Every structure is written in structure tokens, then in C-alpha cells.
Amino acid sequence: MTRKITRAATRIKLGLQDKLYLGNLEAKRDWGFAGDYVAAMWMMLQQDEPDDYVVATGETHSVREFAEKVFQKLDLDYKEYVDIDERYFRPTEVDILLGDSTKAREKLGWEPKVGFDELIDMMIDADMEHARKEKTLVEVYEMFPRLREREAQMAMTLSGGEQQMVAIARGLMAKPKILMLDEPSLGLAPILIKMIFETVRTIAELGTTVLIVEQDVKHSLGLSDRGYVLETGKIIVQGPAEDLLANQDVQRAYLGREKATE
């Protein structure tokens, strides 16, 4: 239940989900951190004689309270997003579950270290990370709809153009500040080259700096802000991309245009 709530709330925050459907909001539970319970297990194993223990926080909170706190921490009002669905009501609901861990506290010296609010923060942080990755994947699929069609297919069985899409998509999944591409047009058909460069332009417009090492001078300078020409490892010409496109030496050497006769 708790994971369902934090997972849905973070997805709602990022626009990946609209609603969260729950059952009985008044049910109360004694929720705690699994790491604290594992510590209690270890303490039990250090005892000379086996025994039975109850491990619990000794606090009880309702599903409503949990949901309200989660959405509140995300600057959302849970009432706008949480709907009741009778399918999730249990026929034999237990209204309150509350553990008494007195014996574990007194005999083992155990006590929970993670409180209710801290537990919620930890769960939100973890699920927000998952939600961000999911949103990035959605954005990548919007750029490369062909990859969505091929998502169950192994990359090695894709075409050359599709493999280039995968390479760029994998780079974008890391949300880089700068994306470096090494000859993205190499070996591709003209229609795919056009599509790849249009996608690179979109990536740049969305705020990611793109560094392209490319022999297709016309296409690469056509979408760049600035260009550099390297020969034997040295920069021999640099400047705004439009200036390089107009440069007669660049035109003659890389675009196959002869210098105009005076």
C-alpha cells in the first residue's frame, strides 16, 4: 500500500499519471523501515537462546494520513488525485494493526531509528528517481518512436539507423549536460541522416549541449552554433557555423566546391 502511494504520487508530480485509486483510507497500520527490522533480526541471532519477539514501531497511522503526507511533501493536495475504488476494500479488513515491541526493546536493546516522516522521505526520494527515469524514457520514445516499436527487440538485430537511435537514446537517459556524438551519420541512408540530425537539433533546443564529430560538414554545420575544423589533430579554422559554411576554403575542401574564378 505505502509503495503504491509513493510510486503514484511521484508519477503524478511528473505528469506520468493522473489518479491514484485506493480502498479504505481509515485503516491504520504500524509501518516501519525494513532496515530497522533487519537490525532486530541480527540482534536476535546474537542471543544464546532462541526466543520469540515482536518487532514494530509502536506507532499507528492511517492510510489517509500516509497519503496526505506524501502528497503534501510533493506540494500536492491528495484530495485532488486520490479516488476511492470499492474493488480495493478487503472483505475481512482489520481496522488497526499495532505492534508491541517492548520485549525486543528491553531484551535486545533494539529500537527503530527511522521515524514515520523520515520513512516517507526515503520512499519519495527512491520513487522520484524511478519516476524521473520513466519520464526520460517517455521523452526518448517521443524523439524515437521507432524504438518504442522495437523495445522488445535486441539491439544487435536492429538496422544501422535504429542502432544509432539506441546509442543516442542511451546517452540521453543519463540526462547529460553535454552529449557527444561521433559521426552519427556514418553508414546511414540519406533519409535516416536527415532524421538523426533533426533529432540532434531538437535535443539542443531542449537545452542539452551537443558536440558532434562529423565528416558530413553540410548537415553538421547547418544545425550548429559554432564549428571547428581539425587537420592532423590541430584546429585550423573555427568560428560561427554560418561563417564556416561561407568560408571558401571549407567549401572547397569539405563541400566539393571550387573557388569562384575572379
BELKA-V869514 format. One record per residue. RES is the residue in one small letter. D_LAST is the distance of its C-alpha to the last C-alpha in whole Angstrom. Layout:
res->RES d_last->D_LAST
res->RES d_last->D_LAST
This chain:
res->m d_last->80
res->t d_last->78
res->r d_last->75
res->k d_last->75
res->i d_last->75
res->t d_last->72
res->r d_last->70
res->a d_last->70
res->a d_last->70
res->t d_last->67
res->r d_last->65
res->i d_last->66
res->k d_last->64
res->l d_last->61
res->g d_last->61
res->l d_last->62
res->q d_last->66
res->d d_last->67
res->k d_last->71
res->l d_last->74
res->y d_last->77
res->l d_last->80
res->g d_last->84
res->n d_last->86
res->l d_last->85
res->e d_last->88
res->a d_last->89
res->k d_last->89
res->r d_last->88
res->d d_last->88
res->w d_last->85
res->g d_last->84
res->f d_last->81
res->a d_last->81
res->g d_last->81
res->d d_last->84
res->y d_last->86
res->v d_last->85
res->a d_last->86
res->a d_last->89
res->m d_last->89
res->w d_last->89
res->m d_last->92
res->m d_last->94
res->l d_last->93
res->q d_last->94
res->q d_last->98
res->d d_last->101
res->e d_last->102
res->p d_last->100
res->d d_last->101
res->d d_last->99
res->y d_last->97
res->v d_last->95
res->v d_last->92
res->a d_last->91
res->t d_last->89
res->g d_last->92
res->e d_last->90
res->t d_last->90
res->h d_last->87
res->s d_last->86
res->v d_last->83
res->r d_last->83
res->e d_last->83
res->f d_last->80
res->a d_last->78
res->e d_last->78
res->k d_last->77
res->v d_last->74
res->f d_last->73
res->q d_last->73
res->k d_last->72
res->l d_last->69
res->d d_last->69
res->l d_last->70
res->d d_last->73
res->y d_last->75
res->k d_last->77
res->e d_last->73
res->y d_last->73
res->v d_last->76
res->d d_last->78
res->i d_last->81
res->d d_last->82
res->e d_last->85
res->r d_last->84
res->y d_last->84
res->f d_last->87
res->r d_last->90
res->p d_last->93
res->t d_last->95
res->e d_last->93
res->v d_last->94
res->d d_last->94
res->i d_last->94
res->l d_last->93
res->l d_last->94
res->g d_last->94
res->d d_last->97
res->s d_last->95
res->t d_last->98
res->k d_last->99
res->a d_last->96
res->r d_last->96
res->e d_last->99
res->k d_last->99
res->l d_last->96
res->g d_last->94
res->w d_last->92
res->e d_last->90
res->p d_last->87
res->k d_last->84
res->v d_last->81
res->g d_last->83
res->f d_last->82
res->d d_last->79
res->e d_last->77
res->l d_last->78
res->i d_last->76
res->d d_last->73
res->m d_last->73
res->m d_last->73
res->i d_last->70
res->d d_last->68
res->a d_last->68
res->d d_last->68
res->m d_last->65
res->e d_last->63
res->h d_last->63
res->a d_last->62
res->r d_last->59
res->k d_last->58
res->e d_last->59
res->k d_last->57
res->t d_last->54
res->l d_last->55
res->v d_last->55
res->e d_last->52
res->v d_last->50
res->y d_last->52
res->e d_last->50
res->m d_last->47
res->f d_last->48
res->p d_last->50
res->r d_last->50
res->l d_last->52
res->r d_last->55
res->e d_last->55
res->r d_last->55
res->e d_last->57
res->a d_last->60
res->q d_last->58
res->m d_last->57
res->a d_last->53
res->m d_last->53
res->t d_last->54
res->l d_last->51
res->s d_last->48
res->g d_last->45
res->g d_last->43
res->e d_last->47
res->q d_last->47
res->q d_last->44
res->m d_last->45
res->v d_last->49
res->a d_last->47
res->i d_last->45
res->a d_last->48
res->r d_last->50
res->g d_last->48
res->l d_last->48
res->m d_last->52
res->a d_last->52
res->k d_last->51
res->p d_last->48
res->k d_last->46
res->i d_last->43
res->l d_last->43
res->m d_last->41
res->l d_last->39
res->d d_last->38
res->e d_last->36
res->p d_last->38
res->s d_last->36
res->l d_last->36
res->g d_last->38
res->l d_last->38
res->a d_last->37
res->p d_last->34
res->i d_last->37
res->l d_last->39
res->i d_last->36
res->k d_last->35
res->m d_last->39
res->i d_last->39
res->f d_last->35
res->e d_last->37
res->t d_last->40
res->v d_last->38
res->r d_last->37
res->t d_last->41
res->i d_last->42
res->a d_last->40
res->e d_last->40
res->l d_last->44
res->g d_last->44
res->t d_last->43
res->t d_last->40
res->v d_last->38
res->l d_last->37
res->i d_last->35
res->v d_last->34
res->e d_last->32
res->q d_last->29
res->d d_last->28
res->v d_last->26
res->k d_last->25
res->h d_last->28
res->s d_last->29
res->l d_last->27
res->g d_last->27
res->l d_last->31
res->s d_last->31
res->d d_last->31
res->r d_last->29
res->g d_last->28
res->y d_last->28
res->v d_last->26
res->l d_last->28
res->e d_last->28
res->t d_last->31
res->g d_last->33
res->k d_last->31
res->i d_last->29
res->i d_last->25
res->v d_last->24
res->q d_last->26
res->g d_last->26
res->p d_last->26
res->a d_last->25
res->e d_last->23
res->d d_last->21
res->l d_last->21
res->l d_last->20
res->a d_last->17
res->n d_last->16
res->q d_last->13
res->d d_last->15
res->v d_last->18
res->q d_last->16
res->r d_last->15
res->a d_last->19
res->y d_last->21
res->l d_last->20
res->g d_last->18
res->r d_last->15
res->e d_last->12
res->k d_last->9
res->a d_last->6
res->t d_last->4
res->e d_last->0
